[in-house]
Amino acid sequence: MNKDDHEVVLACSHSGASYAFFLTVSDNLDYMHEIGAFKNGCILHYTYDNGVYEFVEILRPEV
């Protein structure tokens, strides 16, 4: 993430690891309870600046 040419990075993970990472960068548990569990194909959008991740949104496929 800290490389000059890394403007956009795609990282893939399973839901459990994604949720664990979400908990380390966001204290917005109300939002997580609103949207429910991560589904297959969910996209978690974060920004990264100077070593700090910030949660932006979650995009969920329609089921």
C-alpha beads as a LAMMPS data file, in Angstrom:
LAMMPS data file: protein, C-alpha beads

63 atoms
62 bonds

1 atom types
1 bond types

-500.0 500.0 xlo xhi
-500.0 500.0 ylo yhi
-500.0 500.0 zlo zhi

Masses

1 110.0

Atoms # bond

1 1 1 0.000 0.000 0.000
2 1 1 2.865 2.362 0.677
3 1 1 4.303 2.237 -2.842
4 1 1 4.139 5.295 -5.066
5 1 1 2.441 3.482 -7.949
6 1 1 -0.272 1.849 -5.799
7 1 1 -3.149 4.241 -6.350
8 1 1 -5.811 1.522 -6.524
9 1 1 -5.367 -1.905 -4.936
10 1 1 -7.725 -4.889 -5.025
11 1 1 -7.393 -7.291 -2.090
12 1 1 -9.526 -10.435 -1.870
13 1 1 -10.434 -12.318 1.292
14 1 1 -13.014 -14.552 2.914
15 1 1 -15.851 -13.049 4.931
16 1 1 -14.442 -13.921 8.367
17 1 1 -11.125 -12.228 7.678
18 1 1 -12.892 -9.288 6.032
19 1 1 -15.088 -8.833 9.094
20 1 1 -12.093 -9.047 11.428
21 1 1 -10.293 -6.385 9.390
22 1 1 -13.429 -4.207 9.362
23 1 1 -13.470 -4.344 13.174
24 1 1 -9.884 -3.094 13.328
25 1 1 -10.523 -0.014 11.174
26 1 1 -14.106 0.961 11.997
27 1 1 -16.025 1.460 15.199
28 1 1 -19.303 1.758 13.316
29 1 1 -20.910 -1.485 14.481
30 1 1 -24.383 0.016 14.091
31 1 1 -23.777 0.164 10.336
32 1 1 -22.741 -3.488 10.299
33 1 1 -25.863 -4.515 12.212
34 1 1 -27.996 -2.510 9.756
35 1 1 -26.675 -4.219 6.644
36 1 1 -26.349 -7.733 8.070
37 1 1 -23.779 -10.395 7.329
38 1 1 -21.268 -10.264 4.521
39 1 1 -22.508 -12.204 1.509
40 1 1 -20.502 -13.795 -1.276
41 1 1 -19.272 -11.103 -3.608
42 1 1 -19.398 -8.230 -1.102
43 1 1 -17.024 -5.369 -1.777
44 1 1 -15.661 -3.411 1.171
45 1 1 -14.383 -0.018 0.076
46 1 1 -11.611 1.574 2.132
47 1 1 -9.322 4.534 1.672
48 1 1 -5.701 4.387 2.810
49 1 1 -3.528 7.371 3.638
50 1 1 -0.295 7.525 5.618
51 1 1 -0.734 4.081 7.149
52 1 1 -4.383 4.584 8.106
53 1 1 -7.337 2.736 6.573
54 1 1 -10.769 4.344 6.614
55 1 1 -13.958 2.412 5.871
56 1 1 -16.074 4.068 3.168
57 1 1 -18.891 1.680 2.230
58 1 1 -19.924 -1.873 1.579
59 1 1 -21.396 -2.912 -1.748
60 1 1 -23.530 -6.046 -1.598
61 1 1 -24.773 -8.043 -4.539
62 1 1 -28.529 -8.318 -4.753
63 1 1 -29.663 -11.762 -3.720

Bonds

1 1 1 2
2 1 2 3
3 1 3 4
4 1 4 5
5 1 5 6
6 1 6 7
7 1 7 8
8 1 8 9
9 1 9 10
10 1 10 11
11 1 11 12
12 1 12 13
13 1 13 14
14 1 14 15
15 1 15 16
16 1 16 17
17 1 17 18
18 1 18 19
19 1 19 20
20 1 20 21
21 1 21 22
22 1 22 23
23 1 23 24
24 1 24 25
25 1 25 26
26 1 26 27
27 1 27 28
28 1 28 29
29 1 29 30
30 1 30 31
31 1 31 32
32 1 32 33
33 1 33 34
34 1 34 35
35 1 35 36
36 1 36 37
37 1 37 38
38 1 38 39
39 1 39 40
40 1 40 41
41 1 41 42
42 1 42 43
43 1 43 44
44 1 44 45
45 1 45 46
46 1 46 47
47 1 47 48
48 1 48 49
49 1 49 50
50 1 50 51
51 1 51 52
52 1 52 53
53 1 53 54
54 1 54 55
55 1 55 56
56 1 56 57
57 1 57 58
58 1 58 59
59 1 59 60
60 1 60 61
61 1 61 62
62 1 62 63
